[in-house]
């Protein structure tokens, strides 16, 4: 046990939920921090924040001091000091006081304000001109596909500047209608990929800010960029009517370099007509079609000072409107992993197939040995192989995932794409003269660079492969927006997929700013009638969002509040949420959602009997109305709260009249029907236990297999566990026959499949028209792995894990598990083990400021020990009693070690208990 002198220490100080951001534009940024202490009962009772404006010469001026504030708050503390100045650095210092009145060591962080006012940009949008250019070495026309012939080469843009004073600070603010990379004096400005990312460019274009002080030098300097089509004017989605050019016809660059000197003067170097433009090694670059490079066209030294650009042409000014430009508020995309090949196989035609052993997203870095200048090197990417051992490409649809490279004929020429990404496990490399070894190629995994905040382990190889598959599918599809698949011509931000998977995503990584930023595109996509879209940014189609899809616009903001305590995202989304509910109600006066249902996907890709679509729709209508009522309460809109609560009650009544029979059976009699009714509280209380029993019966009658689709999958195990059927939930988890989570694992999957039957031994591949092998939705069981198997969950009504609910439950096949979570307040860990002697041991860590209610699977409180002493005598432990669910305890922060006999109490169902006995658990 730790001593009472162990300190309380704040860490991970964040501004606007970001680490030391360089372009904050809100006038009232919010401060947050986590806490750690090894001492039991440690808690913050007060904090003090001090904020200094820091001049380029280091001079400081205090602009805000809270004094000592008696408060446990550590999330979203708003700045209320002097008005913040644009493009200024601010340091903030935090000291917290513990429950004994002792102050912590002072911790510090910083943020900088951005350009703030879009009209303050001096830069102009610049890009390529159409006049004659220097001659290129043209490849043979037949090396290009029909789609790649439609693409334009990326541009090189540059200018030079002289620094003749002592430079103190330099910041580069840059964005593109398209994609960019930046260099100063031959050095890349950052390691960001695919910047500035994808937003609804009709509403906002994000800029990034970089500290480039150390890259600049006295005398001559060169500022250089490459500019490519990206989402702006490349191929996006799958609508053949929009063969590229969704937003514009050509990319454009906008950049300002802000310089501060020791004499107090400043200078801004901006994109304008003085910049020079040309082409380089890039032949074309597209997110769907791939990238072509010709190393013979490499322009040596073009990113460095004193380069002769006299043969280049003046960049064309493409516009001056910066009204949509705003600072990025989410972590950028980066190379987050490198993966070496598992094997290289030589094919009869001289090509090589590389197996990376992992389905992933990004590109490869290829070393080309012994090539002659102008050889065509072709790389094709695929998720899997067909029966002949060749790449299976049919499921890519129109996406080509094809990179080509013409080497310069030098030793060890390197090819690595800059402006594309692929979803792949296998790469087919053709055109090599000197062969290919595992040392010649490496996969570079690209994803939004989100903090990995959670871990889960249970020792079972199949379950751990499933957990890995979930994590890899999330990593693969969280690129700027939460996409549905990374390999084919789609890659769209579907709202239902996102809302179903968000609780799992937040277990694996810190996704608050990622989703909050994307919600801006969801809101922009709302139509004039109040309907949210199916996808955001709206790309391939528009129109009314379907049930469960459009409802993502309501579900996601409240989920972000529950997980991170971010109320501002609820404030931003509140009026659109109200418009959505009023839209559905206006079109459906019977309160049964049957009109204006959009494409009405129902329980998409379900593996069993169809759940009535109007049942799914009406259940979501009721749930969204209830959530809007809650949002209104949180924001102090009391009349709205009452109005929408009454509406939710009325929809529930309509649901019962239409879909619930007198004996409690639910229309369709499907797993998803019962899951929705139970999870959303749509049944009379007297029917709930029987409905849960019927759900369990449906699973058992299906051979302990699921039959849900996208909508039911996230609810299946949590609802079963909530109603005492942990044994059945565990049986579903461990099932290896189709349909199940482990069926794909047994088939060799390294990511989550889009369909339960993406491939089967009997039928081979499902329809290539829609068959992704990297699609996170069906991996939504991950939240249950953390929350129930691992045991880390929130108590009802808790926000940002302030009150934990710890209720781990073993099974015959799983006798230990461990989960850890960096919550918004601090680190939580739960590790339990059931030994051969029948003793259950639970090790817990609860962060300062949080409490936990613990349920132990034993009957008598007197049999529980903590740290080797009776739990009733252990410091920080409060016995709450013995219930039908086990022994209940309440604990404060700190580390605990509980031991008790494993004696699970009777479940809500005698048949479920009988199954526990048959499984050897009881």
MARPA-166296 format. One record per residue (C-alpha): residue in three letters; x, y negated, z. Coordinates in steps of 0.5 Angstrom, whole numbers, plus 500, padded with zeros to 3 digits. Example, Ala and Ser with C-alpha at 12.3 -4.5 7.8 and 13.67 -1.06 7.14 Angstrom:
2
Ala525509516Ser527502514
END
This chain:
922
Unk500500500Unk503493498Unk504488503Unk500482505Unk506477502Unk505480495Unk504474491Unk498472486Unk501470479Unk498467473Unk500469466Unk498469459Unk496462459Unk492460453Unk489454450Unk482456446Unk484463447Unk490462443Unk498463445Unk501456445Unk497454438Unk500448434Unk493445431Unk488444436Unk482440433Unk477440439Unk477434444Unk476438450Unk480444449Unk479450454Unk484453458Unk484460461Unk489465464Unk490472467Unk492474474Unk496479477Unk498482484Unk500488487Unk496486494Unk489489495Unk484483496Unk488478492Unk484473489Unk484466486Unk480461491Unk483454487Unk487452481Unk491446479Unk492444472Unk496438470Unk497436463Unk503432460Unk503429453Unk510430450Unk514425446Unk519428440Unk524425445Unk522429451Unk519423454Unk513425458Unk506422460Unk501425465Unk494425461Unk490429466Unk491432473Unk485436476Unk488436483Unk486442487Unk480445485Unk476450489Unk474455484Unk475462482Unk474460475Unk480462470Unk476462463Unk474456459Unk476451464Unk475445459Unk480439459Unk477432461Unk483428461Unk485422457Unk483422449Unk488427446Unk492424440Unk493427433Unk499431432Unk502431439Unk505436444Unk502437450Unk505441456Unk500444461Unk502447468Unk498451472Unk498453480Unk493457483Unk492458490Unk490465493Unk485467499Unk490466504Unk492458502Unk498460499Unk500457492Unk503461486Unk509459482Unk507454477Unk507457470Unk506453464Unk504453457Unk503448451Unk499446445Unk499441440Unk493437436Unk493438429Unk491433424Unk484432427Unk480428422Unk480431415Unk480425412Unk487423415Unk490428410Unk495424405Unk496430401Unk493432394Unk491439392Unk496441387Unk497447382Unk499449375Unk499445369Unk497448362Unk503445358Unk508449355Unk513453360Unk520455359Unk520462356Unk519468360Unk521475358Unk515478356Unk513486358Unk510490353Unk502488352Unk500496354Unk503495361Unk498491363Unk491493364Unk484490362Unk484487369Unk491485370Unk491481363Unk485477366Unk490474371Unk495468371Unk502469374Unk503465381Unk506459381Unk513456384Unk512449387Unk518445390Unk520438392Unk527435395Unk527430401Unk533427404Unk534426412Unk538421414Unk536420421Unk537424427Unk531429427Unk527430433Unk521434431Unk518437424Unk511440423Unk509443417Unk501443416Unk499447410Unk493451406Unk491453399Unk485455395Unk488461394Unk494464398Unk501461399Unk508462402Unk513457404Unk520456404Unk525451407Unk532451405Unk532458402Unk528460409Unk521463410Unk517458414Unk514464417Unk512471417Unk505470416Unk502474410Unk496473405Unk495466408Unk491462409Unk486468410Unk479468407Unk473464409Unk467461406Unk471456402Unk465452400Unk464451408Unk471451411Unk479452409Unk484453414Unk490450415Unk496453419Unk501449422Unk509451423Unk514448427Unk520447422Unk525443426Unk530448426Unk530449418Unk531442416Unk538439416Unk541432415Unk542430408Unk538434402Unk533439404Unk528443399Unk521445401Unk518450396Unk512454396Unk509460392Unk502460390Unk497465388Unk490467386Unk488471393Unk480470394Unk479464391Unk480465384Unk482473384Unk477479384Unk473479390Unk467484392Unk464489387Unk459484383Unk462485375Unk458479374Unk464475378Unk470478375Unk474474379Unk474466380Unk468467386Unk470460388Unk475456383Unk478457377Unk485457379Unk489456386Unk491450389Unk496448395Unk495442400Unk501441405Unk504435409Unk511435413Unk511431419Unk518428421Unk519425427Unk526421428Unk530419434Unk529411433Unk521412434Unk519412426Unk515418423Unk515420416Unk510424412Unk512428406Unk506431402Unk504434396Unk503430390Unk504429383Unk512428384Unk512436386Unk515440380Unk512447378Unk514453374Unk513461374Unk518466377Unk518473378Unk511474379Unk507476373Unk500477376Unk498478383Unk491480385Unk488483392Unk484488388Unk488490382Unk495489385Unk501485383Unk506485378Unk513482378Unk519482373Unk526481377Unk529479370Unk525472371Unk528471378Unk529464379Unk536464383Unk536458388Unk529455387Unk528455394Unk534451396Unk537444396Unk540441389Unk537446385Unk536443378Unk529443376Unk529438370Unk526444366Unk520445370Unk514441369Unk510436374Unk505439378Unk498438376Unk494434381Unk487438382Unk484434387Unk484429393Unk478432397Unk480435404Unk473434407Unk473442408Unk480443411Unk480445418Unk485448423Unk486456423Unk483458430Unk485466430Unk491469429Unk494470422Unk496476418Unk502479419Unk506486418Unk505489424Unk508496423Unk512500418Unk511507416Unk516511413Unk514517408Unk513524411Unk515527404Unk517526397Unk514530392Unk517531385Unk511531379Unk512535373Unk512528369Unk518526373Unk514521377Unk514522385Unk508522390Unk510519397Unk506522403Unk506517408Unk502521413Unk498516415Unk492512411Unk494505412Unk493498409Unk498494406Unk504495401Unk510498400Unk518496400Unk521500394Unk529500393Unk530502386Unk536505384Unk540506378Unk535502373Unk536499367Unk533492366Unk526492364Unk524499366Unk517499368Unk516502375Unk509503376Unk506504383Unk499507384Unk496508391Unk491512394Unk488515400Unk488522399Unk490527393Unk485531389Unk485539388Unk491539383Unk495535388Unk495528384Unk492522387Unk485521388Unk483515385Unk475515383Unk473512390Unk477506388Unk472504383Unk474498379Unk480496384Unk486499381Unk491498387Unk497498381Unk503495382Unk508494377Unk516492377Unk521491372Unk528491375Unk533486373Unk538492372Unk542491379Unk544496384Unk539497389Unk533492386Unk528491391Unk520491390Unk515488395Unk509485393Unk507478397Unk500477395Unk496484395Unk494489399Unk492496398Unk489502402Unk493508402Unk496514405Unk499516398Unk503512393Unk505515386Unk512512383Unk513513376Unk519510372Unk525511376Unk531514373Unk535515379Unk530519383Unk526517390Unk528519397Unk525518403Unk530512405Unk528509398Unk521507400Unk517504407Unk510502408Unk509495411Unk502495415Unk499488414Unk493486419Unk491480423Unk496480429Unk491481435Unk494483442Unk493491443Unk489490449Unk487497451Unk490504451Unk486511452Unk489518453Unk486525455Unk491530453Unk487533448Unk490533441Unk484533437Unk481527441Unk487523441Unk487524434Unk480521433Unk482515438Unk488514433Unk484514427Unk479509430Unk485504432Unk488505425Unk481504421Unk480497426Unk488495424Unk486497417Unk480493416Unk481487421Unk484482415Unk482475416Unk475478417Unk472485419Unk471488412Unk468495411Unk473498407Unk480496404Unk481501398Unk476500393Unk473494390Unk469491396Unk472489402Unk466485405Unk465483412Unk458487413Unk455484419Unk452491422Unk458494421Unk461489425Unk456488431Unk456496432Unk464497432Unk465490436Unk465493443Unk470499441Unk474493437Unk475489444Unk477495447Unk483496443Unk485489441Unk483482444Unk478480438Unk475474441Unk478468437Unk478473431Unk470474431Unk469467433Unk472464427Unk468469423Unk462467426Unk462460423Unk462464416Unk456468418Unk452462420Unk454458414Unk451464410Unk444463413Unk439461408Unk434456408Unk429460411Unk433462417Unk435469414Unk442471416Unk446475410Unk448482410Unk455480409Unk460474411Unk463470407Unk457471402Unk461474396Unk457479392Unk450477393Unk446473398Unk439474400Unk435476407Unk440480411Unk437487413Unk435489420Unk441491424Unk445487419Unk442480420Unk441481427Unk449481427Unk448474428Unk445474434Unk448480437Unk456478436Unk456471440Unk452475446Unk457480446Unk463475445Unk460472451Unk460478455Unk467481454Unk471474454Unk466469457Unk466465451Unk460461452Unk462456446Unk461461441Unk454462444Unk452454444Unk455454436Unk450460434Unk444458438Unk440454433Unk442459428Unk440465432Unk433461434Unk432460426Unk433468425Unk428470430Unk423465428Unk424467420Unk423474422Unk417473426Unk414468421Unk414473416Unk411479420Unk405476425Unk404483427Unk411483430Unk412490426Unk418488422Unk416490415Unk416484411Unk422480409Unk427486410Unk432485405Unk435491403Unk433495409Unk438500410Unk435503416Unk440508420Unk445508414Unk448514412Unk445518417Unk446526417Unk439528419Unk432527418Unk431519416Unk429515422Unk423510420Unk426504417Unk420500420Unk422503427Unk429501426Unk427494424Unk422493430Unk427495435Unk432490433Unk427485432Unk425486440Unk432486442Unk434480438Unk429476441Unk431479448Unk438476447Unk436470444Unk432469451Unk438470454Unk442465450Unk437460452Unk438462459Unk445461459Unk445454456Unk439452460Unk434452455Unk428454460Unk422453455Unk426457450Unk428463455Unk421464457Unk418463450Unk423468447Unk422473453Unk415473452Unk416474444Unk420480446Unk415483451Unk410482445Unk414486440Unk416492445Unk408492446Unk407493438Unk413498438Unk409502443Unk403502440Unk405503433Unk411508434Unk410512441Unk405517442Unk401518448Unk405524450Unk411519449Unk414522442Unk417517438Unk415517430Unk420521426Unk422524432Unk430523431Unk436522435Unk436515433Unk429513434Unk430515441Unk437512442Unk434505440Unk428506444Unk432507450Unk437503449Unk433497448Unk428498453Unk422499449Unk418505452Unk414505458Unk418506465Unk414513466Unk416515459Unk424514459Unk426520463Unk422525458Unk425521452Unk432522454Unk430529455Unk427530448Unk434526445Unk438531449Unk434537446Unk434534439Unk442535440Unk442542443Unk437544437Unk442541432Unk447546435Unk450540439Unk451536433Unk449529432Unk445527426Unk445519426Unk448514421Unk451507422Unk446505427Unk445510432Unk452512432Unk455507437Unk449509442Unk449516442Unk454518447Unk453512452Unk445513452Unk446520454Unk451519459Unk446513462Unk441518463Unk445524466Unk447528460Unk454527460Unk455534459Unk452534452Unk455527450Unk462531452Unk460537447Unk458532442Unk465529442Unk468536442Unk464538436Unk468540430Unk463543425Unk460538421Unk457533422Unk461530428Unk467526429Unk472532430Unk470535423Unk474529419Unk480530424Unk480538423Unk480536415Unk486532416Unk483525417Unk488519420Unk482514419Unk475514420Unk471516414Unk465512411Unk461518411Unk460524415Unk461528409Unk466524405Unk469531404Unk467538405Unk470545404Unk463547400Unk462540396Unk469537396Unk469529395Unk462526396Unk460521391Unk466517388Unk461511388Unk461510395Unk466514399Unk471510403Unk476514408Unk478508412Unk472505415Unk471504422Unk463504423Unk463511425Unk468510430Unk464506435Unk464512440Unk471509442Unk467504447Unk464510450Unk471514451Unk474507455Unk467506458Unk465513461Unk471518459Unk476513461Unk471510466Unk472502465Unk466499464Unk462493466Unk457492471Unk450490469Unk450482468Unk458482469Unk461477464Unk469478462Unk469484467Unk469480473Unk465486476Unk467493474Unk463499474Unk468505474Unk464512473Unk469517470Unk466524469Unk470530467Unk468536462Unk470543461Unk475541455Unk477535458Unk480535465Unk484528466Unk483522462Unk487515463Unk485508460Unk488501461Unk485495459Unk487488459Unk481484460Unk480477460Unk482476467Unk487481468Unk490488467Unk485494469Unk487501469Unk483508471Unk486515471Unk483521473Unk484528474Unk481535476Unk485540478Unk485547479Unk483547486Unk477543484Unk479536487Unk478530483Unk483524484Unk482517481Unk487512481Unk485505480Unk488498478Unk483492479Unk485485477Unk485479482Unk478476482Unk475482480Unk471487484Unk469494482Unk463499484Unk466506484Unk462512483Unk465519485Unk463526483Unk462528490Unk456529495Unk459527501Unk462520503Unk466524509Unk470528504Unk473522500Unk480520502Unk484514499Unk491513500Unk491519504Unk486517509Unk478517510Unk476512505Unk471509511Unk478507514Unk482504508Unk483497507Unk479494501Unk474500501Unk466499502Unk462505502Unk455504499Unk452510500Unk451517497Unk446517491Unk444522486Unk450520482Unk455521487Unk458517492Unk458510491Unk464505493Unk466498493Unk473495492Unk476489491Unk483488487Unk489492488Unk491499487Unk487505489Unk488513490Unk482516491Unk481524492Unk475528493Unk472535492Unk469535485Unk461536486Unk457533481Unk450531483Unk444534480Unk443530473Unk436527471Unk435534468Unk435541470Unk436543463Unk442539463Unk445541470Unk444548467Unk448547461Unk453544466Unk453551470Unk454555463Unk460550461Unk463552468Unk463545470Unk459546476
END
